[in-house]
Amino acid sequence: MAGKPLVHVAVGVIRRGDRVLIARRPDHVHQGGLLEFPGGKVEPGETVQNALVREIREETGLSVPVSELMPLIGIRHDYGDKCVFLDVWEGVSRYDEPEGKEGQQVEWRNPLVLADEDFPAANRPIIRALRLPRSYAITGKASGPEDYLQRLKRSLPGSNLSLCLLRAPELDQESYHELVAGAIRPADWNAGVQWMLHGALQWLHEFPQAAGLHMPWREARRYSRRPIDGRYLLAVSCHNAEEIQHAIRLEADFITLGPVKLTDSHPGAAPLGCDRFRALVSTAPVVVYGLGGLGRADEHAMITSGAQGVAGIGFWWPAAVPKQ
């Protein structure tokens, strides 16, 4: 992006119930004919929030309260002819119906039906962010597959957690297979949970009904391109800028980045700290979960730092299930 001017663009993900507002770009403009989220250029001296409220009102007639806007993701993208920073914020419109004030088509759509190819290339991470929750649950330690399953059955119901990584590095392959088979089997306690498997590609081959694969860095560095197809989510554990760039080359759908703070699970790892974390997130055009020593109380801080939210063990993983 060196030598090219950077265009700062405010982008709005405006929700109404389970739908988001989508517009179609006029044919005569840059990336014409593609779908987009409403927004526009931030003018000199204007805050991104005020720019977004102004652009949405001018483009659609909707009023969005500045006080209810929340950062979603920031994306730097080189289109070849221009470089843009998409400063994406999320808000709610409850009442009025939108109009295409500039002659564009506008409509409400469920994020689950949005297709990458219908949007400019830089919008792919926005679509991922819309579909992913604010919290990413990771399993902690247990004594074996049955103990893992008992703790899952104890903690997931009523937790509002919908994305869970089955991480159990102390289990051998046979035991991990038993754990995944038990967790992924449809039941009342796991309804709506997207299961991420941990480690090598073989696990997706054995359990194709899983949501995706989370690769630790030692596994991710073996690949030079995305190793799984777009049906699945791909996550990568990252700890520095170089690893983030490698995850981007692999077209990861999201990454975990940390440790942000000192953590019991990795006592020897030096924490990034909030300032370094924020700086790394600002350069990452991918969904990021903060990891390491974080709890639900840190979610807002992670979001305001540009991350999707928090990932971790301690904020949800229970102590041993009492014996009957």
Buried (B, 14 or more C-beta within 10 A) or exposed (E): EEEEEEEBBBBBBBBBEEBBBBBBBEEEEEBEEBBBBBBBEBEEEBEBBBBBBBBBBEBBBBEBEEEEBEBBBBBBBBBEEEBBBBBBBBBBBEEEEBEBEEEBEBEBEEBEEBEEEBBBEBBBBBBBBBBBBBBBBBBBBBEEBBBBBBBBBBBBEEBEBBBBBBBBEEBEEEBBBBBBEBBBEEEEBBEEBBBBBBBBBEBBEEBEEBBBBBBBBEBBBEBEEBBBEEEBBBBBBBBEEEBBEBBBEBBBBBBBBBBBBEBEBBEEBEBBEBEBBBBBBEEBBBBBBBBBBBEBEBBEBBBEBBBBBBBBBBBBBEEEBEEE
